[in-house]
Amino acid sequence: MRVLVVYAHPNPESFGAALHAAAVDGLRRHGHEVDDCDLYAEGFEPVLSRQERLDYLDPTKNGTSVAGYVERLRAAEALVLCFPVWNFGYPAMLKGYFDRVFLPGVSFKLVEGQAQPSLWNIRRLAAVTTYGGSRWRAMLMGDPPRKLVCRSLRAVCHPTARLSYQAHYDMNRSTPDSRERFLRRIQGMTAQF
């Protein structure tokens, strides 16, 4: 399976980096072709420009400045997101990736003003993430990242796409043992792709 791994963390020495490495290594070890997209290392520009916003609804123009990223997304059969949850949301880098790459004509098409999913090539969607706060605190806040992955992103993929949302909550009080258990969980997830 061709898997696009989109990674968004600025610190290559973080636990997030270890999770990213575990996901990529596990997928490759199980025979998958991995396109490893490290947004920070690649210098991805997350800011949607004025011209991009003006061209947003025109599929003949809107993907011009991110054509390589659009091509990588369209070539994938699975999408794995590796990111930390900051302030109960995506890092700005990942949010910018969605704003600039998940465009009309790419992830959805507008038909009579209604969005219809277009990423039918994506048959497996997974998120690997960490939260500073507890699961309870995330639930009280509505857990926006989980909802965005499990509802919004899932909705633009193939109708039968399988979903996995792997989160290590309460990183502020994590232990070496809790982190090791979570790394093993990610390795187990890659074995099921």
N, C-alpha and C positions, 0 to 999 in steps of 0.2 A: 504494500500500500504506500502511496506517496503521501507523506505527512509534512505539513507546514507547521513548524514550531515557531511561534511568535513570542519572543522573550523581551520583557521590559523591566530592567533593573539596572541602575547606574553603577553598582558596586560589584566588581567581579569576585570579591572575597565574601560576599554575603551568603546567608543560608538560601536565599532565592537563587543565587548562582549555582549552589549545590543541587537544588531541586531541578533547575534547568538542565544541568549536566546529567543528572540521573534520568530524566525523561528522554533526552536525546540519546544517551548511551543505551538505555533499555530498548528504545524503539529500534535502533540500529542492530543491537544484539539479536532482536527477534525478527530480523530480515526486512525491516521497512526501509524505504528510501526516504531520508530526512532532509528537508530544506530548512536549515537552522537560521532563522531570521532574528538576529540580535539587534533590536532597534537602536540601542545606544551605540554599539560598536559600529554599526553601519552609518551612523550619523543621520538617521531619519529625521526630517524636519516635521515636527508635529503640528505646526501652526498652519491652519487653513488660510490661504491668502485671499485678498479681496477678489482677485480674478477667478480663483477656484470657486469661490462662493457664487460669483456671477454666472459661471459656467456649470454650476452644480447640477441643474436639471437637464442639461444637454449631454446625453451619453456619447455624442461624437466628439466632445471637447473635454468633459469633466475629468477623465483619467489621464490626460496627457502628461502632467507633471509627476505622476506616480505610476506610470505604465509598467515599470518593472515589478512593482509590488502587486499590481493588479494581475499581471501575468502569473506570478508565483501563486497567488490565491486561486486563480482559475485552474492551475495545473494540479492543485492538491486534491486528494481524496479524503483527507482528514486534517483537522485543525486542532492544534494543542496550544493553549495560551499559558504562559508562565509569567506571573506578575505578583507583586505584593499589593495588598489593599492598603491604601493610604487615605485617611480621612473618609473612610467608608465609600471609597470610589477607586477607579482605576488610576494609576499614575498618569500624569498629563501626556507622557509619551505614547502610551497605549490608547488613550482617548483620542489623541491626534491621529493615530494610525486608523482607527475606526472612522473618524470624521473624513479623512482624506482618501481612504481606500475602499471602504464599504459604501459605494456610490450607487446612485440610480444607474441601471444598466450593468452593474457588477454584482452587488449582493441582493438587489431587488430591482424591479421595474415598476414604473407607475403606469397603471391602466385606468383611465378615467378618474385620475386623482387618488386611486387606491394602490397601496404597495402590495406587490406579489413577489414572493421569494424567487431568487435566481441562482443561489449557490447550491444547486442540486448535485454538483460534483462532490460536495462535502457530505460524507456518509458517517463520519465519526467526529464528534466535538468533545474536547476535554479542556478543563481548566485546572491548573496547579497553582495554588495561591496560599498566601499567609496573611493573617490578620493580627494586629497588635492586641486587640481586645478579645474578649471571650465570645463564644457563640451566642450566649444570651444577650450581650451588648449589641452584637451585630443584628440579632433578631429584633431588638427594640428599635433599632434604626431602620429596619426594613430590609437589611442586607442587600443594598442596591447591586453590588457586583454579582452576587449569586443570581439575582433576578435578571440582570442584563444578559448573563451567559445562558441561563436556563430557559429564559423566555424569548428575549429579543434576538440574540444570536442564533439560538436553536430554531427560531421561526424562519430564518432565511436559508437554512440548510435543507438538504433532502428530507422529505417528510418522514422517512424511516431511519434517519440518522440517530445513532446511539449517542448518549450524553453521559459524561462523567465530570463531576465537580468535586475536586479534592482540595480541601482546605485545612490548614493547620491554624487553629484559632489560639488566641492567648499567647502569642509569641513573646509578649512582655514578661511572661512567667514561664517560658518554655525551659526544658531541661535537655541535657545531651540525650537522655533516653527518649524523651518525647520527639525530639528531632530525628533521631535514628529510626524510630518506629514509623514516622511519616515518610522518611526516605524509602523505607522498605515498602510502604503502601504505594508509593509512586512507581517503584520497580514492579510491583504486582500489577498495577494498572497497565503498564506498557506490555506486559506479558499477555494481556487480554485484547490487545488491539487486533 
